[in-house]
Amino acid sequence: MVASLCFARESAAQQASMKVGVVDVQRAVMQTEDGLRATATLKKLFDSRQQELNRKQTELQKQKEDIDKQSRVLSKEAYTKRMEELQKQLMELQAVFVDYNKELEKKQKEMTDPIFERIMGIVKRIATTESYDLVVDKATVAYVRTDLDLTDKCIQLYNSGGAATPAPAAPAGSAAPK
Protein backbone atom coordinates (compact mmCIF):
# COMPACT_ATOMS: atom_id res chain seq x y z
CA MET A 1 0.00 0.00 0.00
CA VAL A 2 2.78 2.43 0.91
CA ALA A 3 4.68 1.55 -2.26
CA SER A 4 1.65 2.24 -4.44
CA LEU A 5 1.03 5.54 -2.64
CA CYS A 6 4.65 6.60 -3.26
CA PHE A 7 4.30 5.60 -6.92
CA ALA A 8 1.08 7.63 -7.22
CA ARG A 9 2.80 10.71 -5.71
CA GLU A 10 5.77 10.26 -8.04
CA SER A 11 3.46 9.87 -11.04
CA ALA A 12 1.51 13.00 -10.06
CA ALA A 13 4.77 14.93 -9.70
CA GLN A 14 5.90 13.78 -13.14
CA GLN A 15 2.57 14.79 -14.68
CA ALA A 16 2.76 18.20 -13.04
CA SER A 17 6.15 18.84 -14.66
CA MET A 18 5.19 17.50 -18.08
CA LYS A 19 6.32 19.78 -20.91
CA VAL A 20 3.78 20.01 -23.75
CA GLY A 21 3.91 21.77 -27.11
CA VAL A 22 1.66 22.04 -30.14
CA VAL A 23 2.36 22.39 -33.84
CA ASP A 24 -0.09 23.37 -36.56
CA VAL A 25 1.35 20.78 -38.94
CA GLN A 26 -0.78 21.81 -41.92
CA ARG A 27 0.22 25.47 -41.58
CA ALA A 28 3.86 24.52 -41.04
CA VAL A 29 3.90 22.46 -44.23
CA MET A 30 2.15 25.08 -46.34
CA GLN A 31 4.08 28.11 -45.04
CA THR A 32 7.57 26.78 -45.53
CA GLU A 33 9.36 28.13 -48.59
CA ASP A 34 8.97 24.71 -50.25
CA GLY A 35 5.28 24.59 -49.30
CA LEU A 36 4.66 28.03 -50.79
CA ARG A 37 6.49 27.00 -53.99
CA ALA A 38 4.44 23.79 -54.17
CA THR A 39 1.22 25.78 -53.78
CA ALA A 40 2.25 28.18 -56.55
CA THR A 41 3.19 25.30 -58.85
CA LEU A 42 -0.12 23.55 -58.22
CA LYS A 43 -2.02 26.77 -58.83
CA LYS A 44 -0.27 27.26 -62.18
CA LEU A 45 -0.91 23.67 -63.22
CA PHE A 46 -4.59 23.75 -62.46
CA ASP A 47 -5.66 27.34 -63.19
CA SER A 48 -5.71 26.65 -66.92
CA ARG A 49 -7.76 23.51 -66.34
CA GLN A 50 -10.21 25.42 -64.19
CA GLN A 51 -10.58 28.02 -66.92
CA GLU A 52 -11.31 25.25 -69.42
CA LEU A 53 -13.94 23.75 -67.10
CA ASN A 54 -15.53 27.18 -66.64
CA ARG A 55 -15.60 27.73 -70.41
CA LYS A 56 -17.28 24.37 -71.02
CA GLN A 57 -19.78 25.03 -68.24
CA THR A 58 -20.65 28.40 -69.79
CA GLU A 59 -21.11 26.76 -73.19
CA LEU A 60 -23.46 24.16 -71.71
CA GLN A 61 -25.45 26.86 -69.93
CA LYS A 62 -25.86 28.70 -73.25
CA GLN A 63 -26.99 25.46 -74.90
CA LYS A 64 -29.59 24.96 -72.20
CA GLU A 65 -30.86 28.52 -72.66
CA ASP A 66 -31.08 27.95 -76.43
CA ILE A 67 -33.00 24.70 -75.93
CA ASP A 68 -35.36 26.43 -73.50
CA LYS A 69 -35.96 29.25 -75.99
CA GLN A 70 -36.66 26.75 -78.79
CA SER A 71 -38.84 24.47 -76.66
CA ARG A 72 -42.05 25.93 -78.16
CA VAL A 73 -40.99 25.32 -81.76
CA LEU A 74 -39.23 21.97 -81.31
CA SER A 75 -41.15 18.72 -81.49
CA LYS A 76 -41.38 16.83 -78.25
CA GLU A 77 -38.97 14.19 -79.61
CA ALA A 78 -36.43 16.78 -80.77
CA TYR A 79 -36.65 18.64 -77.44
CA THR A 80 -36.19 15.38 -75.49
CA LYS A 81 -33.24 14.36 -77.67
CA ARG A 82 -31.46 17.72 -77.21
CA MET A 83 -32.07 17.66 -73.45
CA GLU A 84 -30.66 14.13 -73.26
CA GLU A 85 -27.58 15.23 -75.19
CA LEU A 86 -27.15 18.20 -72.88
CA GLN A 87 -27.52 15.97 -69.82
CA LYS A 88 -24.88 13.61 -71.24
CA GLN A 89 -22.48 16.52 -71.79
CA LEU A 90 -23.10 17.77 -68.23
CA MET A 91 -22.31 14.32 -66.84
CA GLU A 92 -19.10 14.17 -68.91
CA LEU A 93 -18.09 17.59 -67.63
CA GLN A 94 -18.75 16.50 -64.06
CA ALA A 95 -16.57 13.40 -64.62
CA VAL A 96 -13.75 15.59 -65.95
CA PHE A 97 -14.11 17.84 -62.90
CA VAL A 98 -13.84 14.82 -60.56
CA ASP A 99 -10.78 13.56 -62.46
CA TYR A 100 -9.10 16.98 -62.22
CA ASN A 101 -9.76 17.09 -58.47
CA LYS A 102 -8.29 13.62 -58.00
CA GLU A 103 -5.22 14.58 -60.01
CA LEU A 104 -4.82 17.80 -58.01
CA GLU A 105 -5.01 15.89 -54.72
CA LYS A 106 -2.46 13.35 -55.98
CA LYS A 107 -0.01 16.03 -57.12
CA GLN A 108 -0.49 17.97 -53.88
CA LYS A 109 0.30 14.84 -51.89
CA GLU A 110 3.37 14.11 -54.04
CA MET A 111 4.66 17.63 -53.49
CA THR A 112 3.83 18.06 -49.81
CA ASP A 113 4.58 14.61 -48.34
CA PRO A 114 8.37 15.20 -48.36
CA ILE A 115 7.81 18.57 -46.67
CA PHE A 116 5.55 16.91 -44.08
CA GLU A 117 8.23 14.30 -43.34
CA ARG A 118 10.86 17.00 -42.81
CA ILE A 119 8.53 19.01 -40.55
CA MET A 120 7.87 15.90 -38.46
CA GLY A 121 11.64 15.35 -38.16
CA ILE A 122 12.03 18.93 -36.96
CA VAL A 123 9.21 18.47 -34.43
CA LYS A 124 10.93 15.34 -33.12
CA ARG A 125 14.27 17.14 -32.87
CA ILE A 126 12.73 20.11 -31.01
CA ALA A 127 10.93 17.74 -28.65
CA THR A 128 14.14 15.84 -27.97
CA THR A 129 16.52 18.78 -27.60
CA GLU A 130 14.12 20.93 -25.57
CA SER A 131 12.79 18.06 -23.43
CA TYR A 132 9.15 18.13 -24.54
CA ASP A 133 7.23 15.15 -23.21
CA LEU A 134 4.38 15.60 -25.66
CA VAL A 135 3.88 17.54 -28.90
CA VAL A 136 0.40 17.38 -30.47
CA ASP A 137 -1.06 18.62 -33.71
CA LYS A 138 -2.95 21.85 -33.11
CA ALA A 139 -5.84 20.54 -35.22
CA THR A 140 -6.59 17.96 -32.50
CA VAL A 141 -6.93 20.32 -29.55
CA ALA A 142 -9.77 22.68 -28.69
CA TYR A 143 -7.61 25.27 -26.95
CA VAL A 144 -3.94 25.95 -26.49
CA ARG A 145 -1.97 28.86 -25.07
CA THR A 146 -0.01 30.66 -27.74
CA ASP A 147 3.26 30.27 -25.83
CA LEU A 148 3.04 26.49 -26.32
CA ASP A 149 2.81 26.76 -30.12
CA LEU A 150 6.00 25.60 -31.86
CA THR A 151 4.73 26.09 -35.43
CA ASP A 152 6.70 29.24 -36.27
CA LYS A 153 9.87 27.72 -34.84
CA CYS A 154 9.39 24.63 -37.04
CA ILE A 155 8.88 26.80 -40.14
CA GLN A 156 11.98 28.86 -39.36
CA LEU A 157 14.12 25.76 -38.78
CA TYR A 158 12.85 24.21 -42.01
CA ASN A 159 13.52 27.35 -44.06
CA SER A 160 16.99 27.74 -42.57
CA GLY A 161 17.89 24.22 -43.66
CA GLY A 162 17.46 22.85 -40.17
CA ALA A 163 16.04 19.57 -41.45
CA ALA A 164 18.38 16.63 -41.91
CA THR A 165 17.14 15.72 -45.41
CA PRO A 166 17.45 17.78 -48.60
CA ALA A 167 14.62 19.89 -49.98
CA PRO A 168 12.04 17.93 -51.96
CA ALA A 169 12.42 17.89 -55.72
CA ALA A 170 9.51 18.59 -58.00
CA PRO A 171 7.74 15.35 -58.91
CA ALA A 172 8.54 13.83 -62.28
CA GLY A 173 6.46 15.27 -65.07
CA SER A 174 5.63 18.56 -63.36
CA ALA A 175 7.05 22.00 -63.85
CA ALA A 176 9.90 22.89 -61.54
CA PRO A 177 9.00 25.62 -59.04
CA LYS A 178 10.68 28.95 -59.67
C-alpha positions as CSV (number, residue, x, y, z in Angstrom):
1,M,0.0,0.0,0.0
2,V,2.8,2.4,0.9
3,A,4.7,1.5,-2.3
4,S,1.7,2.2,-4.4
5,L,1.0,5.5,-2.6
6,C,4.6,6.6,-3.3
7,F,4.3,5.6,-6.9
8,A,1.1,7.6,-7.2
9,R,2.8,10.7,-5.7
10,E,5.8,10.3,-8.0
11,S,3.5,9.9,-11.0
12,A,1.5,13.0,-10.1
13,A,4.8,14.9,-9.7
14,Q,5.9,13.8,-13.1
15,Q,2.6,14.8,-14.7
16,A,2.8,18.2,-13.0
17,S,6.1,18.8,-14.7
18,M,5.2,17.5,-18.1
19,K,6.3,19.8,-20.9
20,V,3.8,20.0,-23.8
21,G,3.9,21.8,-27.1
22,V,1.7,22.0,-30.1
23,V,2.4,22.4,-33.8
24,D,-0.1,23.4,-36.6
25,V,1.3,20.8,-38.9
26,Q,-0.8,21.8,-41.9
27,R,0.2,25.5,-41.6
28,A,3.9,24.5,-41.0
29,V,3.9,22.5,-44.2
30,M,2.1,25.1,-46.3
31,Q,4.1,28.1,-45.0
32,T,7.6,26.8,-45.5
33,E,9.4,28.1,-48.6
34,D,9.0,24.7,-50.3
35,G,5.3,24.6,-49.3
36,L,4.7,28.0,-50.8
37,R,6.5,27.0,-54.0
38,A,4.4,23.8,-54.2
39,T,1.2,25.8,-53.8
40,A,2.3,28.2,-56.6
41,T,3.2,25.3,-58.8
42,L,-0.1,23.6,-58.2
43,K,-2.0,26.8,-58.8
44,K,-0.3,27.3,-62.2
45,L,-0.9,23.7,-63.2
46,F,-4.6,23.7,-62.5
47,D,-5.7,27.3,-63.2
48,S,-5.7,26.7,-66.9
49,R,-7.8,23.5,-66.3
50,Q,-10.2,25.4,-64.2
51,Q,-10.6,28.0,-66.9
52,E,-11.3,25.2,-69.4
53,L,-13.9,23.8,-67.1
54,N,-15.5,27.2,-66.6
55,R,-15.6,27.7,-70.4
56,K,-17.3,24.4,-71.0
57,Q,-19.8,25.0,-68.2
58,T,-20.6,28.4,-69.8
59,E,-21.1,26.8,-73.2
60,L,-23.5,24.2,-71.7
61,Q,-25.4,26.9,-69.9
62,K,-25.9,28.7,-73.2
63,Q,-27.0,25.5,-74.9
64,K,-29.6,25.0,-72.2
65,E,-30.9,28.5,-72.7
66,D,-31.1,27.9,-76.4
67,I,-33.0,24.7,-75.9
68,D,-35.4,26.4,-73.5
69,K,-36.0,29.2,-76.0
70,Q,-36.7,26.8,-78.8
71,S,-38.8,24.5,-76.7
72,R,-42.0,25.9,-78.2
73,V,-41.0,25.3,-81.8
74,L,-39.2,22.0,-81.3
75,S,-41.1,18.7,-81.5
76,K,-41.4,16.8,-78.2
77,E,-39.0,14.2,-79.6
78,A,-36.4,16.8,-80.8
79,Y,-36.6,18.6,-77.4
80,T,-36.2,15.4,-75.5
81,K,-33.2,14.4,-77.7
82,R,-31.5,17.7,-77.2
83,M,-32.1,17.7,-73.4
84,E,-30.7,14.1,-73.3
85,E,-27.6,15.2,-75.2
86,L,-27.1,18.2,-72.9
87,Q,-27.5,16.0,-69.8
88,K,-24.9,13.6,-71.2
89,Q,-22.5,16.5,-71.8
90,L,-23.1,17.8,-68.2
91,M,-22.3,14.3,-66.8
92,E,-19.1,14.2,-68.9
93,L,-18.1,17.6,-67.6
94,Q,-18.7,16.5,-64.1
95,A,-16.6,13.4,-64.6
96,V,-13.8,15.6,-66.0
97,F,-14.1,17.8,-62.9
98,V,-13.8,14.8,-60.6
99,D,-10.8,13.6,-62.5
100,Y,-9.1,17.0,-62.2
101,N,-9.8,17.1,-58.5
102,K,-8.3,13.6,-58.0
103,E,-5.2,14.6,-60.0
104,L,-4.8,17.8,-58.0
105,E,-5.0,15.9,-54.7
106,K,-2.5,13.3,-56.0
107,K,0.0,16.0,-57.1
108,Q,-0.5,18.0,-53.9
109,K,0.3,14.8,-51.9
110,E,3.4,14.1,-54.0
111,M,4.7,17.6,-53.5
112,T,3.8,18.1,-49.8
113,D,4.6,14.6,-48.3
114,P,8.4,15.2,-48.4
115,I,7.8,18.6,-46.7
116,F,5.6,16.9,-44.1
117,E,8.2,14.3,-43.3
118,R,10.9,17.0,-42.8
119,I,8.5,19.0,-40.6
120,M,7.9,15.9,-38.5
121,G,11.6,15.3,-38.2
122,I,12.0,18.9,-37.0
123,V,9.2,18.5,-34.4
124,K,10.9,15.3,-33.1
125,R,14.3,17.1,-32.9
126,I,12.7,20.1,-31.0
127,A,10.9,17.7,-28.7
128,T,14.1,15.8,-28.0
129,T,16.5,18.8,-27.6
130,E,14.1,20.9,-25.6
131,S,12.8,18.1,-23.4
132,Y,9.2,18.1,-24.5
133,D,7.2,15.1,-23.2
134,L,4.4,15.6,-25.7
135,V,3.9,17.5,-28.9
136,V,0.4,17.4,-30.5
137,D,-1.1,18.6,-33.7
138,K,-2.9,21.9,-33.1
139,A,-5.8,20.5,-35.2
140,T,-6.6,18.0,-32.5
141,V,-6.9,20.3,-29.6
142,A,-9.8,22.7,-28.7
143,Y,-7.6,25.3,-26.9
144,V,-3.9,25.9,-26.5
145,R,-2.0,28.9,-25.1
146,T,0.0,30.7,-27.7
147,D,3.3,30.3,-25.8
148,L,3.0,26.5,-26.3
149,D,2.8,26.8,-30.1
150,L,6.0,25.6,-31.9
151,T,4.7,26.1,-35.4
152,D,6.7,29.2,-36.3
153,K,9.9,27.7,-34.8
154,C,9.4,24.6,-37.0
155,I,8.9,26.8,-40.1
156,Q,12.0,28.9,-39.4
157,L,14.1,25.8,-38.8
158,Y,12.8,24.2,-42.0
159,N,13.5,27.3,-44.1
160,S,17.0,27.7,-42.6
161,G,17.9,24.2,-43.7
162,G,17.5,22.8,-40.2
163,A,16.0,19.6,-41.5
164,A,18.4,16.6,-41.9
165,T,17.1,15.7,-45.4
166,P,17.4,17.8,-48.6
167,A,14.6,19.9,-50.0
168,P,12.0,17.9,-52.0
169,A,12.4,17.9,-55.7
170,A,9.5,18.6,-58.0
171,P,7.7,15.3,-58.9
172,A,8.5,13.8,-62.3
173,G,6.5,15.3,-65.1
174,S,5.6,18.6,-63.4
175,A,7.0,22.0,-63.8
176,A,9.9,22.9,-61.5
177,P,9.0,25.6,-59.0
178,K,10.7,29.0,-59.7
